[in-house]
Amino acid sequence: MTITAAMNNAASGMFAQQSRLAATADNIANALSTGYDRRDTRFATSSAGGVTATVKSTQSQTVGETSNVDLGEDMLSLVEAEISFKANASAFETGADLWDVLMSIKRD
């Protein structure tokens, strides 16, 4: 795997976690909205490498005047998204540092 490929994988992971965060924020914001259908994020490996995120509604039945949002589950999803984003950002920064080292070797 090249440095560029590793950085692209890390960037796609950050974009996927950004989608997850947006869907989770929508769920939390609409937790008390009547008939709101919870949005769920699914991850898949892309053919070019990296990961893609797909956000879909759960399409489960809401009971009466409530939504199907579980605040505990969504708060946990926020924490998971933060940890995953930080891990991908760290991998991206490591790739950038490696490029800097290679550029300094090339100049010398």
N, C-alpha and C positions, 0 to 999 in steps of 0.2 A: 504494500500500500504506500502510495506517495504522500508527501506532506500535504499537498493540495487536496488529495482525496480525503485525508483525515480531517482537514479543516472544513471541507464541504459537508462531511458527515456530521461534524459538530454543529455547523451552522443550521443544517436541516433539523437537527435535534432541538436547537433553540427555537426555531420557527414552529415546530410541532408543539413544544411546551407553551409557546405564546398562544396558540390556538386553544389548547387545553385550558389555560388560564382565563381566556375570554369566555369560553363556554361555562366554566365554573362560576365566574363572576356574574354571568347572566342568571345562572341557577340561584345563586344567593340573593341577587337583587329581586328576583321574582318569586321567592319562596312563599310569599303570602298572596300572590296573585291567583285569583280564581281560575281554575282550569289550566294553569301553566303546565306544560309538559317538559320535564327535565331533559336537558341536552347532555349527551354522553359523547366522549371523545374516544375514538379507536385509532390505534397506531398500526402502521404496516411498513414493512421494508420496501423501499422503492427499487425498481429494477436498476437504476443508475447508482445505487448505493444511498445510504442515509435512511431517513424515516419520513413518512408522511402522516399527517393527522387528518382524520375525517370526523366531523362533528355532526351528529344526528340526534333527533329527538328520540326518546325512549319509547314513545307511543304506547305507554302503559295507561291504564284507566285511572283517571283521577276520581276521587270519591267526593261527590257533592260539590261544595264550594271551597275545596282545597286544591293544592298542587301536589305533585308527587316528588317534591324535593326533600332530600334528607340532608339537613344542614351539617350533621356530623360527618357524613360521607364527603360532602363538598369541601368542608374545612380540611379534611385529610387530603383531598385532591389538591388543594392549594399548597399544602406543605410538600407533597410529592412533586408538584410542578416546580416549586422553588428549588428543591434539591437537584432535580434532573436538569434544570436550566443551568444551575451553577456548575454541575459536572461537565456539561457540554461547553460552557464558557471557559472552563479551565482547560479542556482539551484544545479548544480553539486558540487560546493564549499560548499554550505549549507549542502548537504548530507555528504560530507567529514568531515565537522566540527561536525556534529552529531555523526559520527563514532568515532571521537576523544573524544568527551564527554563520549560516552558509554564505550570506552576503559579505560578512566581515572576512571570512576565509578567502572568498573570491577577490576582494580588494587587495589582500596582502600578497 
